[in-house]
Amino acid sequence: MPVKKKRKLPDADDHERKCKITSFTRPQIRGARPVSGDKLFSNKKCLAWFHAYAGPDKVVGPEAMERFCEDIGVEPENIIMLVLAWHLGASSMGFFTKEEWLRGMTLLQCDCTERLQNKLDYLRSELNDSAVFKNVYRYAFDFARDKDQRSLDMDTAKSMLSLILATTWPLFPVFSQFLEQSKYKGMNKDQWYNVLEFSRTIDTDLSNYDEDGAWPVLLDEFVEWKKCWSAS
């Protein structure tokens, strides 16, 4: 996950009450098989694992998150961390509350570092499912935005788009250049959702783009800019 500026550490109860995410489908674990010979999942062991990172703070914050990523062998900017956060239903980037940790790790049947490491390939493979990919993409908007803002600031939006779409959308490098020179300072939810739909349905030469369609102005301007850029 892209690293954001450190925020004030939230109170766990307030964090749960104020930062509910409602715009994505909760994950359903499919094909997550326990490793042969493993003992049954232990809620007590999972809770102790959480406290090894959270300590007295009651949440795994940015510094502890870095240690957690190092222990499981995944860079914080790896998309696997976004998929994991989706499974946990995490409300804010850089933080896992106890409730989120226990809910998600129980679903994944992970109560220690080794078990989670054994699930990393599974977490990445889920992105091959178009429905899961869409849910993770939509989840990323609320996950990454500051909760006192209705939109994503543009720097965060570009970082998240790069994380999610850079390897799957051939036009992403050009779209990224467009955002760099555009007047937009942020991206709202409608724009965010439509960027994914655009990336899935519009040909790379833009030949099937309908200017009279119900696309956000942001994408109309991108198409116009791309055509001028290609002609120059």
C-alpha positions as a printed NumPy array, in Angstrom:
array([[  0.   ,   0.   ,   0.   ],
       [  1.329,   3.478,  -0.753],
       [  2.755,   5.047,   2.377],
       [  0.738,   7.99 ,   3.61 ],
       [  1.676,  10.693,   6.061],
       [  1.477,   9.456,   9.624],
       [ -1.859,  10.297,  11.175],
       [ -2.797,  10.631,  14.811],
       [ -3.275,   7.135,  16.154],
       [ -7.041,   6.534,  16.345],
       [ -8.865,   5.172,  19.327],
       [ -9.938,   1.656,  18.388],
       [-13.592,   2.098,  19.378],
       [-13.942,   5.498,  17.675],
       [-12.17 ,   4.143,  14.608],
       [-14.719,   1.354,  14.249],
       [-17.707,   3.627,  14.832],
       [-16.701,   6.552,  12.593],
       [-14.965,   4.831,   9.672],
       [-17.389,   2.177,   8.481],
       [-16.935,   1.225,   4.843],
       [-20.137,   0.561,   2.946],
       [-19.205,   0.818,  -0.718],
       [-17.674,  -2.584,  -1.308],
       [-18.642,  -6.22 ,  -1.011],
       [-17.213,  -8.054,   1.959],
       [-14.843, -10.822,   0.865],
       [-15.807, -14.462,   0.86 ],
       [-12.918, -16.888,   1.28 ],
       [-12.843, -19.523,  -1.44 ],
       [-10.287, -22.235,  -1.849],
       [ -8.357, -21.223,   1.274],
       [ -7.156, -24.636,   2.403],
       [ -5.241, -25.271,   5.639],
       [ -1.741, -26.642,   5.253],
       [ -1.587, -30.373,   5.865],
       [ -0.61 , -31.168,   9.433],
       [ -1.492, -27.724,  10.793],
       [ -3.357, -27.436,  14.05 ],
       [ -6.78 , -25.812,  14.089],
       [ -7.017, -22.044,  14.031],
       [ -6.522, -20.53 ,  17.484],
       [ -8.334, -17.319,  18.348],
       [ -6.07 , -16.895,  21.383],
       [ -2.944, -17.269,  19.263],
       [ -4.318, -14.823,  16.678],
       [ -5.012, -12.247,  19.381],
       [ -1.487, -12.635,  20.803],
       [ -0.126, -12.173,  17.266],
       [ -2.068,  -8.919,  16.992],
       [ -0.799,  -7.608,  20.331],
       [  2.79 ,  -8.388,  19.324],
       [  2.399,  -5.507,  16.854],
       [ -0.243,  -3.322,  18.475],
       [  1.162,  -3.3  ,  21.982],
       [ -0.728,  -0.937,  24.313],
       [ -2.014,   1.172,  21.387],
       [ -4.867,  -1.245,  20.597],
       [ -4.245,  -0.785,  16.86 ],
       [ -1.478,  -1.782,  14.477],
       [ -0.265,   1.651,  13.361],
       [  2.172,   2.788,  10.64 ],
       [  5.415,   1.847,  12.429],
       [  4.082,  -1.538,  13.533],
       [  2.696,  -2.062,  10.015],
       [  6.209,  -1.746,   8.624],
       [  7.427,  -4.464,  11.014],
       [  4.45 ,  -6.64 ,  10.095],
       [  5.202,  -6.288,   6.368],
       [  8.858,  -7.088,   6.954],
       [  7.967, -10.192,   8.963],
       [  5.655, -11.601,   6.281],
       [  8.086, -10.635,   3.517],
       [  5.841,  -8.213,   1.629],
       [  6.609,  -4.591,   0.746],
       [  4.019,  -2.122,   2.113],
       [  3.428,  -0.924,  -1.472],
       [  2.647,  -4.442,  -2.72 ],
       [ -0.93 ,  -4.903,  -3.907],
       [ -1.153,  -7.999,  -1.699],
       [ -1.364,  -5.647,   1.288],
       [ -4.412,  -3.983,  -0.254],
       [ -6.067,  -7.372,  -0.785],
       [ -5.265,  -8.308,   2.822],
       [ -6.729,  -5.019,   4.067],
       [ -9.877,  -5.762,   2.042],
       [-10.192,  -9.147,   3.734],
       [ -9.803,  -7.503,   7.121],
       [-12.301,  -4.796,   6.215],
       [ -9.74 ,  -2.218,   7.359],
       [-11.175,   1.285,   7.446],
       [ -8.015,   3.39 ,   7.122],
       [ -4.711,   2.966,   5.331],
       [ -1.872,   2.227,   7.738],
       [ -4.055,   0.924,  10.562],
       [ -5.522,  -2.437,  11.582],
       [ -7.795,  -2.47 ,  14.631],
       [ -8.188,  -5.527,  16.831],
       [-11.71 ,  -6.129,  15.553],
       [-10.574,  -5.905,  11.925],
       [ -7.599,  -8.187,  12.571],
       [ -9.599, -10.897,  14.327],
       [-12.457, -10.817,  11.808],
       [-10.239, -11.008,   8.751],
       [ -7.604, -13.392,  10.055],
       [-10.337, -15.724,  11.294],
       [-11.86 , -15.779,   7.796],
       [ -8.421, -16.474,   6.349],
       [ -7.673, -18.997,   9.119],
       [ -4.348, -17.288,   9.849],
       [ -3.186, -17.061,  13.445],
       [  0.552, -16.582,  12.885],
       [  3.088, -15.232,  10.408],
       [  3.771, -18.607,   8.796],
       [  0.114, -19.27 ,   8.026],
       [ -0.316, -15.861,   6.443],
       [  2.816, -16.37 ,   4.351],
       [  1.268, -19.597,   3.084],
       [ -1.771, -17.581,   1.923],
       [  0.096, -14.866,   0.006],
       [ -0.112, -16.639,  -3.354],
       [ -3.821, -17.174,  -2.751],
       [ -4.352, -13.475,  -1.996],
       [ -2.592, -12.459,  -5.2  ],
       [ -4.476, -15.036,  -7.271],
       [ -7.811, -13.592,  -6.151],
       [ -7.149, -10.568,  -8.352],
       [ -7.566, -12.855, -11.38 ],
       [-11.28 , -12.961, -10.53 ],
       [-12.83 ,  -9.898, -12.197],
       [-15.516,  -9.542,  -9.508],
       [-12.953,  -9.645,  -6.703],
       [-10.723,  -7.198,  -8.584],
       [-13.65 ,  -4.785,  -8.906],
       [-14.492,  -5.091,  -5.212],
       [-10.88 ,  -4.496,  -4.165],
       [-10.659,  -1.505,  -6.522],
       [-13.843,   0.052,  -5.157],
       [-12.78 ,  -0.647,  -1.583],
       [ -9.506,   1.19 ,  -2.176],
       [-11.296,   4.533,  -2.544],
       [-12.694,   4.676,   0.99 ],
       [ -9.675,   2.893,   2.403],
       [ -7.193,   5.451,   1.081],
       [ -9.096,   8.716,   1.456],
       [ -8.866,  10.971,   4.497],
       [-12.098,  10.447,   6.365],
       [-12.815,  14.172,   6.621],
       [-12.735,  14.431,   2.819],
       [-15.249,  13.078,   0.297],
       [-12.639,  12.758,  -2.446],
       [ -9.177,  11.276,  -2.796],
       [ -6.427,  13.858,  -3.066],
       [ -4.777,  13.484,  -6.461],
       [ -1.384,  12.3  ,  -5.205],
       [ -3.048,   9.455,  -3.314],
       [ -5.359,   8.683,  -6.231],
       [ -2.411,   8.421,  -8.63 ],
       [ -0.514,   6.165,  -6.224],
       [ -3.48 ,   3.842,  -5.767],
       [ -4.276,   3.762,  -9.482],
       [ -0.664,   2.861, -10.189],
       [ -0.802,   0.093,  -7.592],
       [ -4.007,  -1.421,  -8.992],
       [ -4.084,  -0.667, -12.734],
       [ -0.497,  -0.142, -13.909],
       [  0.048,  -3.79 , -14.879],
       [ -3.434,  -4.47 , -16.278],
       [ -4.373,  -1.352, -18.267],
       [ -2.225,  -0.594, -21.342],
       [ -3.373,   3.036, -21.376],
       [ -2.445,   3.657, -17.748],
       [  0.914,   5.378, -18.463],
       [ -0.861,   7.828, -20.77 ],
       [ -3.697,   8.38 , -18.295],
       [ -1.126,   9.022, -15.585],
       [  0.52 ,  11.684, -17.756],
       [ -2.889,  13.257, -18.281],
       [ -3.502,  13.461, -14.545],
       [ -0.066,  15.01 , -14.005],
       [ -0.865,  17.971, -16.256],
       [ -4.581,  18.256, -15.462],
       [ -6.322,  20.872, -13.351],
       [ -7.782,  18.239, -11.032],
       [ -6.668,  18.292,  -7.397],
       [ -8.621,  15.22 ,  -6.379],
       [-10.847,  12.408,  -7.592],
       [-14.379,  11.744,  -6.352],
       [-16.007,   8.346,  -6.035],
       [-17.907,   8.534,  -9.329],
       [-14.716,   9.386, -11.208],
       [-12.832,   6.621,  -9.403],
       [-15.423,   3.97 , -10.222],
       [-15.652,   5.049, -13.861],
       [-11.894,   4.898, -14.422],
       [-12.06 ,   1.155, -13.826],
       [-15.063,   0.768, -16.13 ],
       [-13.28 ,   2.818, -18.789],
       [-10.147,   0.663, -18.489],
       [-12.22 ,  -2.494, -18.966],
       [-14.463,  -1.452, -21.82 ],
       [-12.706,   1.162, -23.968],
       [-10.237,   0.059, -26.628],
       [ -6.685,   1.359, -26.433],
       [ -7.225,   3.402, -29.616],
       [-10.378,   4.913, -28.026],
       [-12.353,   4.015, -31.143],
       [-15.361,   2.75 , -29.184],
       [-15.55 ,   5.724, -26.819],
       [-18.977,   7.384, -26.975],
       [-18.639,  11.109, -26.326],
       [-22.354,  11.247, -25.611],
       [-22.126,   8.453, -23.056],
       [-22.535,   8.973, -19.326],
       [-18.815,   9.29 , -18.629],
       [-17.468,  11.854, -16.139],
       [-16.035,  15.04 , -17.654],
       [-12.632,  13.885, -16.399],
       [-12.662,  11.02 , -18.903],
       [-14.081,  13.158, -21.716],
       [-11.126,  15.482, -21.205],
       [ -8.703,  12.565, -21.095],
       [ -9.954,  11.277, -24.46 ],
       [ -9.69 ,  14.732, -26.024],
       [ -6.21 ,  15.214, -24.568],
       [ -5.071,  11.753, -25.724],
       [ -6.208,  12.413, -29.3  ],
       [ -4.379,  15.758, -29.389],
       [ -1.317,  14.172, -27.797],
       [ -1.282,  11.368, -30.378],
       [ -1.673,  13.798, -33.248],
       [  1.207,  16.017, -32.137]])
